Amino acid sequence: MADERNSSATLSEVEYERHIMVRHLRVGCYLVISLMPFGFILDYFYYYEERWHFLIFRLVCSLLLAGIPALLTTDFGKRNCQGLGVIVALMPAFFICWMIRETEGAASPYYAGLNLILLAIAFVLRWGVGLSLLTLILILIMYVGACVLHGFPPEPGLARDRMFSEFINNLYFLGLTGVIVVTGSRIHQRLRVREKALSQQLERSRAELEGANRELAGTIQELRATQHRLVEAEKQKSLGILAGGIIHNIGNTLNHVRTNLFSLRKKAALVPPEHVASFTRISDDLEAGVKQAMSTVQQVRVYTHPNTELREELKIEELVESAVLLTSYVWRETGIQIEQNLVPGQTVRGNKQSLIDVLVNLILNSVDALTAKSFPNGERPIIRIESALEGDRRVIRVRDNGMGVDPAIRDRIFDPGVTTKHIGQGTGLGLSTCKSTVEQYGGQITLRTESGRFTEFTLDFPADGLE
């Protein structure tokens, strides 16, 4: 594994060096293409008779290098950028040496052009030590060859000595310039290695910081959800204490009514025959109302004193019935109709009160969405609750024909703090809590919606629940 990391780091460093070389080589190539023809001005003043002949040399040099920038955009050019770089440096050096041979040899001032090429290698191309040293040696060989081919005065004397002195002088300064170039190449190479190391370290630090930020965001979301659960638990506790006394008093009153109703039924024999039917109907209605009130009291007692640790097989019909009953004060007052299409006897495993809380939350959200929408052309606000057995999954769907969910928050609808309500009307923790509750029992909750038409939440549970 360590070898793989080292190989990857080496490959990355090679690619980085290649990228730098290609970028600088393209600039150097443009400089050679543009500056070589400008040497015609120098030819005009120094070698007037050879000016047109040398201009052809210069234009040929520029034309030969004109295709290299385009070649550097290809994979072949990038892989062979070092060889192309040597060509870019040696091509003008070759033509300069040719012009030195054609004119005054070692006495020609054009040797200064070779110094410019070496300086360009140092400051523009910024090659490594090896490539700079190779190019320096080749340029010195070409210069020596140009001077030798031009020749020195055959007869000993002042002219011969002077030309040889100029040759040594030019060779000396070319050599010194080359030493400076190679030294600078070494410095630049070390700086590039350090720059690459710092860049990699910065990238690692950035990745670590992003990871820490993501972890912090997740922690904040979890803290918000935990805070919401704690607040709700405290509210439930306070509500339970308050409701306990009220439920006790209501229960005593209902028991008193049931006792008196039982006594009243025993007096039915004393009712005149013409009033027996009316008496029986009224007493039956009273008994049904008392039973309904007792059932409501029992639902409130369970809701305010939940046992969230208990998990059992629960009938979906009873869960929906409890949720509908607990929210009836809201949807009945707003004229909303609830339609149910539940599979008889279908069950789901979990905690009764927790699952009722989920359904209550979804129904209240639907009520908010429906009250925010106007219904022209006889359309009615409807909440549809249905269940189904799909393969080995037990599914509950809550759908309304309200405003739908804003596309801007659909992907984040289950995140803590995200709410579909107006400012001040919601904490954005309800659906997040629903999601964590459903997942606690091995299920998942999903959203399907269309703006202005409908919203549908699907609760998908495993057939065997989560132990």
Secondary structure, 3 states (H helix, E strand, C coil): CHHHHHHHHHHHHHHHHHHHHHHHHHHHHHHHHHHHHHCHHHHHHHCHHHHHHHHHHHHHHHHHHCCHHHHCCCHHHHHCHHHHHHHHHHHHHHHHHHHHHHCCHHHCCCHHHHHHHHHHHHHHHCCCHHHHHHHHHHHHHHHHHHHHHHCCCCCCCHHHHHHHHHHHHHHHHHHHHHHHHHHHHHHHHHHHHHHHHHHHHHHHHHHHHHHHHHHHHHHHHHHHHHHHHHHHHHHHHHHHHHHHHHHHHHHHHHHHHHHHHHHHHHCHHHCCHHHHHHHHHHHHHHHHHHHHHHHHHHHHHHHHCCCCCCCEEEEHHHHHHHHHHHCHHHHCCCCCEEEEECCCCCEEEECHHHHHHHHHHHHHHHHHHHHCCCCCCCCCCEEEEEEEEECCEEEEEEEECCCCCCHHHHHHCCCCCCCCCCCCCCCCCHHHHHHHHHHHCCCEEEEEEECCCEEEEEEEEECCCCC
